[in-house]
Amino acid sequence: MSRKAKRSASPNSSSVRSVRARRRLVTIIVVMVVLAVAVAANRGPVTDYLHARARAEQKAQVVQQMEEQLAAYEEHVKRLDSDDSIEVIARQELVYARAGEDVFIVTGGPDEALPGAGPVSERGDAGDRPRLAISEEADTDSSWEKGPIERFVEAVFGLFR
């Protein structure tokens, strides 16, 4: 081969190489643009999915707490399902008494309560509420005159005798 043939062959091979390099560059650019568009198009649904998943986990925790609270309430209802517990609540919170019992309401803090005064509720939270003391002795003071409120309370207590 002559020098001219070598020179003409070399520009062809270099032009083929440059065309291949340009094609690769264009292909890489097209792939990157397609990937960028795909990521941009899916950004919203992916973030929505992540937010929905976080909300579902929060709701599951709330449901678990509510189920635990429901179980505690059901246990409390089972404890209150006896006549004795209803009587305790009626005596302490509604200030009911049996026949022949006297009810004394002591106002004051829990430290100032009389000895023998029962708790205000089964939970034991006295707070600022009056404390209840029940005496088995009948009221023998005949000089004390009953007013309309005392007669009403006595009539209500008479229902539970």
C-alpha positions in Angstrom: 0.0 0.0 0.0 1.1 3.4 -0.7 1.3 6.3 1.6 -1.8 7.9 0.2 -3.7 4.8 1.0 -2.5 4.7 4.6 -3.4 8.4 5.0 -6.8 7.9 3.5 -7.4 4.9 5.7 -6.4 6.6 8.9 -8.9 9.5 8.5 -11.7 7.0 7.9 -10.8 5.0 11.1 -10.5 8.2 13.1 -13.9 9.5 11.8 -15.4 6.1 12.6 -14.0 6.4 16.2 -15.3 10.0 16.6 -18.8 8.9 15.3 -18.8 6.0 17.8 -17.7 8.3 20.6 -20.4 10.8 19.7 -23.0 8.0 19.7 -21.9 6.8 23.1 -22.1 10.4 24.5 -25.5 10.9 23.0 -26.7 7.5 24.4 -25.3 8.3 27.9 -27.0 11.8 27.8 -30.4 10.2 26.7 -30.2 7.6 29.4 -29.4 10.2 32.1 -32.3 12.4 30.9 -34.7 9.4 30.9 -33.6 8.5 34.4 -34.0 12.1 35.6 -37.5 12.2 34.2 -38.3 8.8 35.8 -37.1 9.9 39.2 -38.9 13.3 38.9 -42.1 11.5 37.8 -42.1 9.0 40.7 -41.0 11.4 43.5 -44.6 12.3 44.5 -45.9 8.7 44.7 -42.9 7.6 46.6 -43.2 10.4 49.2 -46.9 9.7 49.4 -46.2 6.1 50.1 -43.7 6.9 52.8 -46.1 9.3 54.5 -48.9 6.8 54.3 -46.7 4.1 55.9 -45.8 6.5 58.7 -49.5 7.3 59.3 -50.4 3.6 59.3 -47.7 2.9 62.0 -49.1 5.8 64.1 -52.6 4.6 63.7 -51.5 1.1 64.7 -50.0 2.4 67.9 -53.2 4.3 68.7 -55.3 1.2 68.1 -53.0 -0.8 70.4 -53.3 1.8 73.1 -57.1 1.9 72.7 -57.2 -1.9 72.9 -55.2 -1.8 76.1 -57.6 0.8 77.5 -60.6 -1.2 76.4 -59.2 -4.3 78.2 -58.6 -2.2 81.4 -62.2 -0.9 81.2 -63.6 -4.4 80.7 -61.7 -5.6 83.7 -63.0 -2.6 85.7 -66.6 -3.5 84.6 -66.0 -7.1 85.7 -64.9 -5.9 89.2 -67.9 -3.7 89.5 -70.3 -6.4 88.5 -71.0 -7.5 92.0 -73.5 -6.2 94.6 -70.7 -5.5 97.1 -68.8 -3.2 94.8 -72.0 -1.3 93.8 -72.7 -0.9 97.5 -69.2 0.5 98.1 -69.6 3.0 95.3 -73.1 4.0 96.5 -71.8 4.5 100.0 -68.7 6.4 99.1 -69.5 8.5 96.1 -73.2 8.9 96.4 -73.2 9.2 100.2 -75.7 6.4 100.7 -76.1 4.6 104.0 -77.9 1.6 105.3 -80.8 1.8 107.7 -79.6 2.7 111.2 -76.4 4.3 109.9 -75.5 7.9 110.2 -73.5 9.7 107.5 -71.0 12.3 108.4 -69.3 14.4 105.7 -66.0 15.7 106.9 -64.7 18.7 104.8 -61.0 19.2 104.8 -57.9 17.8 103.3 -56.9 14.1 103.4 -54.5 14.9 106.3 -57.2 16.4 108.3 -59.7 13.6 107.9 -61.0 11.8 110.9 -59.6 8.4 111.8 -61.9 5.7 110.5 -63.1 7.8 107.6 -63.2 5.6 104.5 -61.6 6.3 101.2 -63.7 8.4 98.8 -63.5 5.9 95.9 -62.0 2.6 95.0 -59.2 4.4 93.1 -58.2 6.0 96.4 -58.0 9.6 95.1 -59.5 11.8 97.8 -58.4 15.1 96.4 -60.4 18.0 97.7 -63.6 16.0 97.8 -65.3 15.6 101.2 -64.5 12.4 103.0 -67.2 10.0 104.2 -67.5 8.5 107.7 -70.3 6.2 108.5 -71.5 5.5 112.0 -73.5 2.5 113.0 -75.2 4.4 115.9 -78.6 5.8 115.3 -79.3 9.5 115.8 -80.8 9.8 119.3 -80.8 13.6 119.4 -84.6 14.4 119.2 -84.0 18.2 119.4 -82.6 18.2 115.9 -85.4 19.1 113.5 -85.2 17.6 110.0 -85.5 20.0 107.1 -86.7 19.3 103.6 -83.3 18.3 102.3 -82.7 15.8 105.2 -86.2 14.4 104.7 -85.5 14.0 100.9 -82.2 12.3 101.6 -83.8 10.0 104.2 -86.5 9.1 101.6 -83.9 8.2 99.0 -81.9 6.2 101.5 -85.2 4.4 102.4 -85.3 3.0 98.9 -82.1 1.0 99.5 -83.2 -0.6 102.8 
